[in-house]
């Protein structure tokens, strides 16, 4: 089980989650629950056997030093986790956050001494990643065409254009790239609302001093514009060697070819 004990600011703590939550309360300087709160927690567990926990936050009042309260908040979180860990589902990457006294304190001190469980109800588990703001990686079928990939893609998805090649150390496109260029052209023609960013990458060197990756992306855009695709639908950028698939220097030509690529990112559909 992965846990992360973080000390966070007020803003981060208040905006982190929007799902269901349940709090239990502690006596002064205690990290174990009294009998009344144990009953409340047991009741919550009985009602949430099919829910999934995504985070537990620990809080304290302002009595004591900041360091002491941070430690106390951590112990409260750990006590709750140990109590419930085998009784309800918990995300593998769940966050255990010890806020201590660093949050907007209630005037009622007993409300500040708490641990809050954030969870997702069974009826919402199908939307778990959406609720948590986690982008799902799109896995394209092995032999999917560019048109099929664009159809499956979401805004922000990146797609590598296969077989777009350039003459060495230039931004001149080689003739064998025509098939892939026309595939891209047809996609742009058949999807008039599609806007893309063309992204250039190069290989083999530590720094793209000549901005060759950008010039190659521009050259692909020039070709599309020449084919009457409106330029406002196409932006360009060059990443040089800052986003390699394989570490530089590459071990072989296959790795170099993979790093030396042109991608498109879907900006709107």
N, C-alpha and C positions, 0 to 999 in steps of 0.2 A: 504494500500500500504506500503510495507516494503522498507525503504530506509536506506542506510548505508553511513555516511559521514566519510571518511577515509583520513588520511594524509599518503601519500605513497612515496616511494623512486622513483628516476628516472627510475631505471631498471624495477620495477614493473609497473609503469605507461606506459612504452613503450611496454611492452610485454603482457599486459593483454588481449587485444582483437585483432582479425584479420578480423572482419567483416566490413561491410560498415560504413562510418562515414561522418558526416557533421558538419561544424563549423560555428558559428556566432560570431561577434566581437563587443566589447564594447568600449566606450570612456573611457578616463582616470578617474579612481575612480567611475565609474558608474556600476550599476548592472542591469539597464534596457536598452533595446536596443533602438537605435535611429530609426527614421522612415525608413531609407534605409535597416537596418538589419531586421526590422520587416517584410518588404516586402520579403526579402530573405527567412526568416523563414516560412512565410505564403506560399510561392511558394514551399518550400520543403515539407510542410505538405500536400499541394494539390497533390503532386506527390507521396506521401508515405502513403496514407490512409490505405493501406493494409499491410504496413510493421510493424515490432515490435521492440520497443526500448528495449535495454538490459542494457544500461548505459549512464550516462551523466557525463562528466568530466568538472571541472571548473578550469580556469587558470588566472593568473594576470601577469603584468610586475613586475619589481623589485623596483618600486617606492613605498615607504612606508615600514613599519616594516613587519616582517614575520607574526606576529599575525594578523595585519590588513589585509594583503593580503590573508591569509587563510580564514578569515571571508568574505572578498569580493568575493573570488572564490565560497564559499558556497552560498552566496546570488545570484550569477549569475546562478548557477545550479538550485536553487530553482525558480528563475524567469522563466527559460526555462521550467522547469517541470510544473509549474502552467499554463503556456501558452499552453502547448501541451497535458496535461494529459487527456483531454476529446475528443481529436481529432485524436488520434492514439493509437494503442495497446501498452501497456507497460508490460513487465514481472513483475510478482508479487514480484520476488526477485531482481528487477533491482538494480544496484549499482549506487549510486550518490557519486562521488569521487571528493573531493576538493583538488586539487594539489597546488593551490596558486602559488607561484613563484618557487617552487621546481621542476623544469624541465629544460631541455636545452633551454635556451632563444634564440629566434631569434634576429638578429641584428635590425630587423624592429619591433619596440616596439608595433605597432598596432596589429601585428600577435600574440603577447603574451597575449593580453587581450581578451580571447575567452572562449566559452563553446563548447564542442564537444559532439555531439550525436552519439552514437554507435547503429547500428540497423541492423536488418536482413530483407532482401527483401522477399516478399511473395513467390517467386519461391524457396526460400531456407528454408522456415519454416519447411518443412518435415525433414530437417537435423539440426534443431535448436540445439538439445542437442549435436550433433556431433561437430557443429561449436563452441559451448561454452565449449567443453571438459567435458561435463557432462555424467558420466556413467549411463546408464539406468539399473535399477534393473530388473533382470529376475524373473518373477513369473512363477513357474512351475505349471502345472496342478495338481490338488489335489492328484490324484492317479498315478502320473507319476512314472515309474520305474527308477532305477538308470541309465540304458542305455539311456532312453529318456531324463533324466536331463542332462547327459553329452553331448548328441547330441545338446541340446538347449544352453548349457553353452558357455560362452566366456572365454578367458584367464582372470584370476583373479576371476572368479566365485567360490564361496564356496558352497559345497554340504554336508549336514549332512548325514552320513551313519547310517541308522536306525538299531536298534537292534544289535549294536556291544557292547557287555557287557564284563565285567571283574570280576573275583572274588574280593571280598572286599579287598581293600588296597594292591592289587597286580596288575601285568601287565599280568597275565594269562587270556587268553580269554576263556569264557564259551562256552560250546557246542552249545547252542542255537544261537550263533553268526554265525554259519557256513553258513546259507543261505545268509546272507548279505555279508560275505567274498567271497563266490562263485560268487555273483552278481558283486562284484568289480573285481574279477579275470576275468570273462567273458568280462567285459568292457575293461580291460587292454589288453586282448588277441585280441579282435575284433577291437581295435584302436591302432595299433602299433606305431603311432606317438604321442600318448597321454603321457604326463608327468604330474605327480601330486605331490603335497606336502600333506602328511598326518599330520593332526594337532590334537593333543590331548588336551582335557580339562577335568578338574575334578571339583568336587563340594564341598561344605560344610565347607571348612576350609579357613583360611585367606591366607595361603601361602603353595605352593607346595614344601616343604623343601626336599622331596625325589626325585624330578623330575619325579613323577609318570606319569604325563601327557605325558612327552617325552618318557618314557619307554613303555607306552601303544602304542604310535604311532610307535615306533620301532618294537614292537611285531607284529603289523599288517603288517609292511614292511617285517619282517622276513618270515611271512606266505606266502606273495606274491612271495618273492624270492625263497622260497622252492618250489613253484608251477611254477618255471622257468620264472618269470617275471624279466627282467634285472634290477639290482639294480640302474643303472644310471637313470632310468625313475622315481625313487621314492625318494624324499627327505622327511625329517621328522622334526617336531618341536613340542614343548610342551608349551602351554600357561598357564598351571596351572589354577588358578582361576581369571586371569586378564581380561578375556573376557566373563563374565557370561551373559547368556540370562536373568536370574532373579537375583536380588540382593542377596548377601550372608550376613547372613545366609538365606537360602531358607525357605519359609513358610510351604512347604509340600514336600512329596516325589516326586510328579509330577514335581515340579520345580527343585528339586535336580537332577532328571533323565535327565531333559532337559539341565541342565548345564554340566552334566557328559556325554560328548559326544566325538565322533571322527568325524572330518570333512576332506574332501579333497578339495584342491584348485587346479584349473586347471592352470598349468604352460605353457603348449603348447598342441596343438591338431594336 
